[in-house]
Amino acid sequence: MILEILSYVWSFLRLGMSHCTLTLCIAFFTLYVIHWVRVRRHKQSLFARLGIPYVEPHLIHGSLHTLRGRTLATDMLTNWLEKYGDVFGYYIGAKPNIVIKDLDLIRQVLVKDFNNFSNRPKLIIEAQPVIHCIVGLRDQRWKDVRSVLAPTFSMAKMKLMIGIMNERVDELLGIVADHNAKEKPLEWYGLFQGLTLDVICECVLAMKRNCQRDQNDDAFFSATRYFLKHAMNPAIHLAIYFNIFGKVFTFISNQLALSGRMTNMIVSHLKTVLKIRRKDTSRKYIDVLQLMLEAAESQLESDEKDPIFQNETNVPNGTPATTKEHLSETTQKSSREDIKKKNLSDEEIIANAWVFLLAGFETSANSLTSTAYLLACHPDIQEKLYQELCEHIEDGYEHITYETVHKLNYLDQIFAESLRILPPVVTFISRDTNADFQLGDYFIPNDTNILIPVWQIHHDPKLWPEPDKFDPERFSPKVKASETRHPMSYIPFGAGPRGCPGVRFAQLEAKVAIARLVRTHRLETCEQTPIPLTFEMPTVTHIPAKDVILKAVRRE
């Protein structure tokens, strides 16, 4: 069949052009392919020229198909680290990537020499809204936007949102009670996905949903799940292999507004909400969207109170009055322009609300599922947690306060150990070099991606004895005081200025849910519980490959 089609195409071409023209076209195409292969192979010889151990690349995909093959990406990285050492290279298409597991070098990249590694890898397709969020922004604009967003997740702001979290957990406990009445175990990963999406929708997107109960019928829940499951699609792969397609898909996406269903739903909703809130400023809203809006619009007013706007400030003594006035007006105008540049545009507010959903939905569901699973598999640890909860949460008391959460030291240890043994994000901590840089013994060229292998660090027996053992005592105050633990040996949320900005939000949500769940129910394994857990990686996160079935028995 294929031969027949090729024969038909060949006949058509021969009829449509002269033999000479056809020969020239074939010759030109052949020369182009030869040139492309030579350029490609030159790019893929970078690590050989630098003397850095590397994975032998395929001409087209480099090592991407290996990482996206049947073997889990984390398992493949483990194999490569064992073979090539703590620093080695691999290619994604023609793009050089360096894996660094050496903790001192990691600290240099993420913290000490951050200015040389301040950007995340460039987007393959620079589509909206991701180009306007803190994941896609680069250089000075990222710093400006991050400085505006940082106060959004302060302790004071989190105290305002714990009431919403408690209300969403009320719904979760109601579902647990319904299943108990029917004597049915629960699938917890889907349930926690519904919880985290409900919380994010209400706390970030100004959108009230009921994803915990209506998962099968909720279009937004289904669209969000679909988006994350198919984030790595053939179009992305094509753009990775051939840069020209990245530019083509960027143009098509942005000019024709071809976004996914979930993205369109969020962008359309948030545009409407921003218009409403700007018209009615008398009503007070408690959510991240409002905090971003206030931070963006109040910054100009607050910064204008800065001494730089006072007539006599920053003008040398002895300057004539007319000159002083002229210099002052020029300075004020320039400063106002700089401040306006720092304020968030509507596109950036919407984009960052959108990315908070992507960053918090699956990761929070993963961490909650992992913690619940580990507690069910370790009843002694769960019992010790229950005793702590009884000390701080009175019997019959429902909602938990921010202050109470921060008194639960053993819960904090459990959650920290859960994130160590089953980190929700395993291939996302990466940086792009801004310029050529000498990193220890290694010369790192400009425009090289650096990947930090979180899973392998968290399971290194040299750093964590018996790394597969669930032991919250690793994070006890006594152990912390007696051990000298390298700061980069535990990085579930990244490290340095580009670490996760929503870490307080994520931890608070998870701790509220686990505390209230264990205070009222005993989590147990059952016949349907997958032991051990197995995973798959559609994107940069580990997600359970099978349903996580657990029983929740009501405590007397």
N, C-alpha and C positions, 0 to 999 in steps of 0.2 A: 504493500500500500504506500509506504513512504517513498520507495523507489519510483513508483508511478507518479507521485506528486512532484518529486524532484525532476523527473523527466519532462513533465508538463511545464514546469517553471522554466527549465532550460530551453525548451522549444519556444516558449513565449518570448524569452529574452532574445533568442536568435532571430526571431521574426521582427522584433521591435528595434533592433539596432544592428549596425554593420559588424562584420567579423572583427575589424580593426578596433572599433570602439569597445566591443565586448572584451577583447584581449587586453586593452588598456585598463578597463575597470577591474578585471581579474588581477592584473599585475599590481595595480594600485592597492587593492584590498589585501593582496598577499604581502606587499611591502609594509602596509600599516600593521598587519598582524605580527609580522616579524619584529617591527619596531616596538609594538606594545609588549610583546613577550620579553624583549631585551630590557625595557624600562622596568617591567614588573620584577624580573629576576634581579635586577640591580637593587631595587628597593628591598627585596626579600633577602638580600645578602648583607644587610646592615649589621646584624649581630655577628656575622662571621668576620666582617671587617673590624668590628670593635673588640673581638675576642670574648664575647659574652655567650655562654652556653644557650642553645636555642632548640626549639622543636622544628624539625625539618618541615618547611611549608609546602602545601599544595599550590600549584600555580594560580588557581582561581580563588579558592576560599581560604588559603592559608591554613589555619587550624580551626576555623569556625565550625565546620561540619563535625570535627572530632569532639568539640565541646558541646555541640548540639546533637550528638549521636545518641546511641542507646545507653552508653555509660553516662552516669550523672556527672555534670560539670565539676562538682566538688571532688568526686572520685578521680576524675581525670587530672585535675590540678594536683591532687595528692600524689598520683603516680608520677607526674612530671617533676614535682619537688623532690621526690625520692631519687629520681634519675639524674636531674640536672643541678640540684642544690637549691639554696635559699634565694638565689637571684638567677633568673633565666628569662629568655625572651621567647615570644611566639608571635605569630602574625594573624591578624583578622583581615582577610583579603591581602592588601599590601601594607596595611597599617601596622607599625611595630608596637608591640605591647611588652612591658617588662613586669614580671611578677616579683615582688619583694617580700620576703618573709623575715628578713633580718630586722629585729625590733629597733635597733639603734638607727638604721637607715629609714625605717618607717616613721620614727619620731622626727627625723630630719625632714622628710617629705611633708608630713601632715602638720608639723608644729614649727620647728626651728627655722626652716627655710621655706616657710609657707608662701612667701612672695614669689618664689620661683615655681611653685606648684599650686597656685591659687585657683586654677580653673579645673572643672570637670572635663572629661573628653568631649570634643566637639560633637554636636548632634549630627547624625547621619542625614536626617531629613529635618531641615530647620522650619518646621511647621508651627503654626499657631495652635493653641496658646502656649506650648511648651517653651518657645523662644523667649517668652516674657516672664518666666518663673525662675526661682532661684536655682533650679537644676540647669536650665538652659542659658541663663545670663552668665556673662564672663567679665573679668577685669573690673574696672571701676564701677560699672553699672551694677554688677553683682554686689559689690561692697555697699553702694548706696541703698539698694533695696533691702539687703540683709540688715542694715542698721535701722531701717524703719520697721522691719518685721520683728526684730529681736524682742522688743518690749511686749509684743503680743502674747508671748508665752511665759511671761514673768509669773512669779509666785502669786502675786496679787490678782492677776487675771485668771489664773487657774482656779482660785478660790471661788470666782464668780460662776464657773462652769460645772463645778462638781454636782450642783443640784440637777442639772440636765443629765449627767452621767448616772446619778442615782435613779432618776425616773426611767431611764432606758434599761437599767439593771432590774428594776421592778418588773418590767415586761419579760425579761429573760427568766426570772424566778417564777413568774406566772406560767410560762411555757413548761418549765421543769415540773411544776406542780401538776399540770395537765397530763404530762407523760407518766408521772408517778401514779396518778389515779387510774391510768390504763395499764399500769405495770409494764411500760415500754421503756427500753433504754433510749438514749438520745445520740444523735450524730452531732458532735460538738463543733467541728470545724465550720459547717454551714451556719450553725446557730451563732457562733462568735462572729462570723462574717456579717450576719444580720445585725448583731449588736453594734459592732464597730461602725457599720455604715449608718445606722440610726444615729449614733453619737456624732459622727462627723457631719452628717447632713444638718443636724440641729445646731451643733456648736460652731460649724465653719461655714456651711452653705446657706444658712437661713432657710432650711427646707425640712419640713417635718414629714418623716416617712414611717412606715411600720414594716420594715424589712425582716424583722425577726419572725413574724407570724405569716406574712404574705409573700414568702420568697418565690414561690412558683408563679404568682400572679403579678408581682411588682416589676414593672418594665425597667425601672431605674436599676434595681438590684441585678436583674438579668443582664442589662447593658454593661454595667460595671464589671461583672464577672467575665463577660465575653471579651471586653476590651483588654483585660489583663491576661486572659488566657491566650489571646491571639496578637499580643503586642509584638512578638517576633514573627513576622509574616514574610511571604516571598518578596514583597516589595522592599522591605527592609534589607533582606539578604542581597537582593539585586543592587541596591544602592551601596551596600558595603563592598561588593565585588567590583562594581564599576561606578566611579565617582559621578559620571555624567548623569546617571539615573537619579542620584541624590538631588542634583540640581533640578532635574525635570520634575521629580515628585514634589519637591519643595514649591516650585512654581505652580503646579497643578493644585496642590493642597491649599496654598494661600490665596491664589487668584480666584479659584472656583469655590473656596470655602468648603472643601470636601473633608470634613471631620467626621469622626465616628458618632454613633447615636448618643452614647453617653456624654461625650464632649459637647455636642450640640445642645443637649438637654441642660447641662450645667451653665454653659455660656449664655443661652437665652434667658434662663431663670435669673442669673446673677445680674444681667443688664437691667432687667425689670426691677429687681430689688434695690439696686443702687439708685435708680431714678426715684423710686418711692421714698427711700430714706433721705434723699437730698431735699425732697419737697416737704417732708414732715420731720423736722428736726426736734420736735417736742417730745417724741416718744423715745424711751431708752431701750436699747437692745443689748442683750448679753450674748455675744458670739464673736468669733474670730473675724468674721467679715466686717462687723461694726468697728472692731478695734483697728483693723487695717484701714478702714475708711477714715476714722478719726485721726489715726497716726499720719496718714497721708495729707489730710487737709488742715491739721492743726500745726504741722511742722513749720510752715511758712510764718504763721502768726507767732509761734513761740521763738523762732529763730530771729525774727525781726526785733525782738527785745534784746538781742545780743548787742554788746557795746560797739560792734562794728558799724551799727546803724546810727550811732550818736555822732553829731556833727564834728565834735572835737577829737574823736577817737582816731588813732592811727595816722594823725597828721602831725608832722614835725613841728616843734616849737619855733616861733619866729616866722612862720609862714603867713603871708598877707591874708587878710580876711576874705578877699574875693577869691583868692587861690584856694583857701581852705574850703570855701563853699563849693567851688567847682570840683575839687578832689573828693569832698564828702559825697556829693551827688553821684559822681562817677563810681565811687566805691559802693554806695548803696545799690545802684542799678546793677552793677556786676554781681554783688552778693545775692540780690534777689533772683537774678537769673540762675546762679549756681544752686540756690535752694530749690527753685522750681524744678531743676533737673533732678534733684534728689527725691522729690515727692513722687509717690506712686501714681502712675496713670491708671485709668480704668482697666486697660488691657492687663496691666501688671497685677492689679487687685484680683481680677477674675482669674488670671493664670495661676496665681499663688494659692487661691482658694481651691482651684482645680487640682493642683499638684499635691496639696495637703490631703486630698481625698486619695489620690494614687499612692502617696507615701504612707498613709495611715491605715488604709482599709485592709490590705492583705497582710501587712507586717504585724499589725495589732492582733488580727485574727490568728495569725501564726503563733505569736507569743502567748496568747491566752490558751490556745489549744495545747501547746507544748506544756505549759505550766499545769493545766488541768490533768493532762495525761500522766505527767511525771508524778503528780500528787496521788493519783489513783493507783499507780504502780508502786508507790512507796507509802503505805498507810501509816507507818511510824512517823514519818516526817509530816504527813497531813495531820496526824493527831497532835503533834507538838504545835503546829500552826493553829489548830483549833483552840488549844489551851490559851495561846497568846490572844486570840480573838475574843475569847470569853473574858479575859482580864480587862479588855479595853472597850468591848461593845456589849452593852447590857442586853440581857435576854428580852426579846420582844422588840428591841429597838431596830428600826428598819434602816433609815438612811444613815450614811457614815459621813463624818465631816473631814475636811481637809486636814485639820490638826490631828485627828485620830489616825488617819492613814499614815502620817509621818511618825507616829509612835510605834507602829508595827514593825519592829526591827527584824523579826524572824521572817515576816512576809517579804521584806526587802531582800533578805539573804536568798530566799527561795526564788524570787523573781530574777535576781542577778545570776544565780546558778542555772536557772532555766534558759536564760539568754546566752549563757556561756555554752552549755551543752547542745542547745538547739537554737543557734542564732537565726532570726527570721530573714535577714538579708546577708547574702554570702558573697556576692560578686559585684557589689555596687560601690564599694569604697575604692574609688579610682581617681587619678589626677592626670592632668595634661601638662607637660613641661612648657614653660613660657619662653625658654631660651636654652642653649647648650649649658649643661651643668655637670660638674664633677661631684658625683654622689659616692663618697667613700673611695673605693678602688675602681669605680665604674664611671665611665663617661656616658652621660645620658644626653642624646641629641635633642634639639628642639622638636616639638610636635611629636613626642613619644608618649603613649599612654602608660601609666603605672597602675598596676592592680595590687591591692592588699588582700591576701587570702585569709579572710576572717575565720572560716571554718577550720582551716589547718592550724592557725594560731591558737584557737580555743581548744583544740584537741591535741596539742603538742605535749607529749608526756614529760618533756624536759621542763615545761612551764607549769603543767597541771598533772601531777601524779594521778594515775588511774583516770585518765581524761573522760572515759565513758561512764564513770560512776557519778550518779546524782548526789552531790554532797553540799548542801547549803552552808556547812560550816567553813567552807573555803572563804566565805565572805563575812564571817563573824568579826566583831570588833577586835577580839583577842588575836585572831589570825592576821588581820590587817596590821595590827600593831607590832606583831613579832616578825612578820615576813617582809622582805624587800622585794616587792613584786614590780616588775617593769611596767610602766604606765601603758605601754602598747600591747601588753599581753591580754588585755580585755577591752575590746572595742566594738561592742554590738551596735553602737550608734555612731561609729566613726570617732574622730578626734580632731582637735584643732579648730580654727575659725570656721571651717566648712563642715563641721559635724552637724548632726541632725538638729535643726532648730526646734522641732516639736517633741523633744525627748520628755520634757515634763508632762506634756499632754498625754503622750502614749503611756507613760508609766502610771500616771494617776488613773487613767481609764482602766488599765489592766488590774491595778491593785484594788480599786473599788469593786470591780466585778469578782475577782477571786476571793477577796475578804468576805463579801456578803454571801457568796456561793458556799464557801466552806463553813461559814458560821451557821448556816441553816441546813446544809446537806453534807453527806459523806460521799465522796466520789469513789467509785469502785470499778474495777475491770469486770468484764463478763466474757461469755464465749465468743461474742462477735468482735471483741477488742483486738485490733492488730498488734501483735507483739513479735518483734519490735516494729516501731513505726518505719515505714518506707516513704520515700519522697520522690517528687518530680520537680523540674525547674523550667516552667514555661518562660520565665523572665530572669530576674536576679534573685529571686526568693525561693526558698524551699517551701513547698506546700505538700500536705499529705497525699500520697498516691492512692490511699484507700480511705473509706469512711472511718472516722475516729469515733467508735461507739463506746460509750461509758454509761454506767448507771449512776444516778444521783439519789441516794437514799435519804429521806427526810430525817433529821435529827430530832430526837424526843426532847 
